[in-house]
Amino acid sequence: MMTTGLEVSANAVNALSILLAARNSVHTWWTGILGCALFGAVFFIARLYADTLLQVFFIGTSAVGWWQWTSGGDSGKALHVTHVGWSRILLVALAAMVIAASYGYALWRFTDAFAPFIDSLILALSVSAQFLLMYRKYESWWFWLVVNTLSVALFSFRGLWITAALYTAFWINAAVALVRWRRLVASK
């Protein structure tokens, strides 16, 4: 697959958004909306349908995350970085696996999707990570590390070299964010 201006633009905007997330900046959300719209088009062209759908999800959750981070959502207070319990994390991970297997089967059976099960696992774990990030949960970064690891391999196999390089940078960013957010939790 050839690199296009669309792929370059999607990568640039999403790189900015992810760096802002690691820095705990509310501006991650509006840049994320723009970047996800661009990536949606890139992934649709590459026949990565689960990733295309994921971008639609990210656009919606970015709007909610923006609201959550600035107003605290229903509580009316801006959110701080906190932990989520391990039992809840295990439940989220199990649910992601079931969803990935189900959606992967549907893509395998009914579409011409490339790598439907890996693509679906990336989708399910990304959804989990995004919800945790929306609520400023430290553990979101562990999920992003797994997502980024799988994504680098998938995008490399699909010939999306710039996107694979970006997800390598996202992996490094997630590792740095894990350390940074651990300090934020400890300071509360």
C-alpha positions as CSV (number, residue, x, y, z in Angstrom):
1,M,0.0,0.0,0.0
2,M,1.3,3.4,-0.9
3,T,1.8,6.2,1.6
4,T,-0.5,9.1,0.9
5,G,-0.9,12.7,2.1
6,L,-4.0,11.5,4.0
7,E,-2.0,9.0,5.9
8,V,0.7,11.5,6.7
9,S,-1.9,14.1,7.9
10,A,-3.7,11.5,10.0
11,N,-0.4,10.5,11.7
12,A,0.7,14.1,12.3
13,V,-2.6,15.1,14.0
14,N,-2.8,11.9,16.0
15,A,0.8,12.2,17.2
16,L,0.0,15.6,18.6
17,S,-3.2,14.3,20.3
18,I,-1.4,11.3,21.9
19,L,1.5,13.5,23.2
20,L,-1.1,15.8,24.7
21,A,-2.8,12.9,26.4
22,A,0.4,11.7,28.0
23,R,0.9,15.3,29.3
24,N,-2.6,15.1,30.8
25,S,-3.7,18.0,28.6
26,V,-7.4,18.6,27.8
27,H,-6.4,19.6,24.2
28,T,-5.9,15.9,23.5
29,W,-9.6,15.6,22.8
30,W,-10.2,18.1,20.0
31,T,-7.0,17.1,18.2
32,G,-8.1,13.5,18.6
33,I,-11.4,14.2,16.9
34,L,-9.7,15.6,13.9
35,G,-7.0,12.9,13.8
36,C,-9.6,10.1,14.1
37,A,-11.6,11.5,11.2
38,L,-8.5,11.4,9.0
39,F,-7.5,7.9,10.2
40,G,-11.0,6.6,9.5
41,A,-10.6,7.4,5.9
42,V,-7.1,5.8,5.8
43,F,-8.2,2.6,7.4
44,F,-11.3,2.3,5.2
45,I,-9.1,2.5,2.1
46,A,-6.8,-0.2,3.6
47,R,-9.9,-2.5,4.2
48,L,-9.2,-2.4,8.0
49,Y,-12.9,-2.2,8.8
50,A,-12.6,-2.7,12.6
51,D,-10.1,0.1,12.8
52,T,-12.4,2.3,10.6
53,L,-15.3,1.7,13.1
54,L,-12.9,2.3,15.9
55,Q,-12.2,5.8,14.6
56,V,-16.0,6.6,14.7
57,F,-16.0,5.4,18.3
58,F,-13.0,7.6,19.1
59,I,-14.6,10.7,17.7
60,G,-17.7,10.2,19.9
61,T,-15.7,9.3,23.0
62,S,-13.3,12.2,22.4
63,A,-16.2,14.6,22.7
64,V,-17.3,12.9,25.9
65,G,-13.7,12.8,27.2
66,W,-13.4,16.5,26.6
67,W,-16.5,17.2,28.6
68,Q,-15.4,14.8,31.4
69,W,-11.9,16.3,31.7
70,T,-13.1,19.9,31.8
71,S,-16.3,19.6,33.9
72,G,-16.1,16.2,35.5
73,G,-19.2,15.1,33.6
74,D,-22.2,14.6,35.9
75,S,-20.2,15.3,39.1
76,G,-19.4,18.9,38.0
77,K,-15.8,18.6,39.2
78,A,-12.8,18.2,36.9
79,L,-11.4,14.6,37.1
80,H,-8.0,13.7,38.6
81,V,-5.9,10.7,37.7
82,T,-6.8,7.7,39.8
83,H,-6.5,3.9,39.9
84,V,-9.1,1.4,38.9
85,G,-9.3,-1.9,40.8
86,W,-7.5,-5.0,39.5
87,S,-10.7,-7.0,39.5
88,R,-12.4,-4.4,37.3
89,I,-9.4,-4.4,35.0
90,L,-9.6,-8.2,34.6
91,L,-13.3,-8.0,33.9
92,V,-12.7,-5.3,31.2
93,A,-9.9,-7.4,29.6
94,L,-12.1,-10.5,29.6
95,A,-15.0,-8.6,28.0
96,A,-12.6,-7.2,25.4
97,M,-11.5,-10.7,24.5
98,V,-15.1,-11.9,24.0
99,I,-16.0,-8.9,21.9
100,A,-12.8,-9.3,19.8
101,A,-13.5,-12.9,19.1
102,S,-17.2,-12.3,18.2
103,Y,-16.5,-9.3,16.0
104,G,-13.5,-10.9,14.4
105,Y,-15.6,-13.9,13.5
106,A,-18.2,-11.6,11.9
107,L,-15.5,-9.8,9.9
108,W,-13.9,-13.1,8.8
109,R,-17.3,-14.6,7.8
110,F,-18.9,-11.6,6.1
111,T,-16.2,-9.2,4.7
112,D,-12.9,-9.2,2.9
113,A,-11.2,-7.8,6.0
114,F,-7.5,-8.2,6.3
115,A,-6.5,-9.9,9.7
116,P,-10.1,-9.7,11.1
117,F,-9.2,-11.2,14.5
118,I,-6.2,-9.0,15.2
119,D,-8.0,-6.0,13.9
120,S,-10.9,-6.8,16.2
121,L,-8.7,-7.3,19.2
122,I,-7.1,-3.9,18.6
123,L,-10.6,-2.5,18.4
124,A,-11.8,-4.1,21.7
125,L,-8.7,-3.2,23.7
126,S,-8.7,0.3,22.3
127,V,-12.3,0.8,23.4
128,S,-11.4,-0.4,26.8
129,A,-8.3,1.9,27.0
130,Q,-10.3,4.9,25.7
131,F,-13.0,4.5,28.4
132,L,-10.3,4.3,31.0
133,L,-8.6,7.3,29.6
134,M,-11.9,9.3,29.5
135,Y,-12.1,8.8,33.2
136,R,-8.4,9.5,33.8
137,K,-7.6,6.0,35.0
138,Y,-3.9,5.2,35.2
139,E,-4.3,1.7,34.0
140,S,-5.5,3.0,30.5
141,W,-1.8,3.2,29.6
142,W,-1.3,-0.6,30.1
143,F,-4.0,-1.2,27.6
144,W,-2.5,1.3,25.2
145,L,0.8,-0.5,25.4
146,V,-0.8,-3.7,24.3
147,V,-2.8,-2.0,21.6
148,N,0.2,-0.2,20.2
149,T,2.3,-3.5,20.2
150,L,-0.4,-5.2,18.1
151,S,-1.0,-2.2,15.9
152,V,2.7,-1.9,14.9
153,A,2.6,-5.5,13.6
154,L,-0.7,-5.1,11.8
155,F,0.1,-1.9,10.1
156,S,3.5,-3.1,9.1
157,F,1.9,-6.2,7.5
158,R,-0.6,-3.9,5.7
159,G,2.2,-1.7,4.3
160,L,1.1,1.4,6.3
161,W,4.7,2.2,7.2
162,I,4.2,5.7,8.5
163,T,1.3,4.6,10.7
164,A,3.4,1.6,12.0
165,A,6.2,4.1,12.9
166,L,3.7,6.4,14.6
167,Y,2.4,3.5,16.6
168,T,5.9,2.7,17.6
169,A,6.2,6.2,18.9
170,F,2.8,5.8,20.6
171,W,4.2,2.7,22.4
172,I,7.1,4.8,23.7
173,N,4.7,7.6,24.6
174,A,2.4,5.1,26.5
175,A,5.4,3.9,28.5
176,V,6.4,7.5,29.4
177,A,2.8,8.3,30.2
178,L,2.6,5.3,32.5
179,V,5.4,6.7,34.6
180,R,4.1,10.3,34.4
181,W,0.5,9.3,35.4
182,R,1.8,7.0,38.2
183,R,3.4,10.2,39.7
184,L,0.1,12.0,39.3
185,V,-1.7,9.3,41.2
186,A,0.9,9.2,43.9
187,S,0.7,13.0,44.4
188,K,-3.1,12.9,45.2
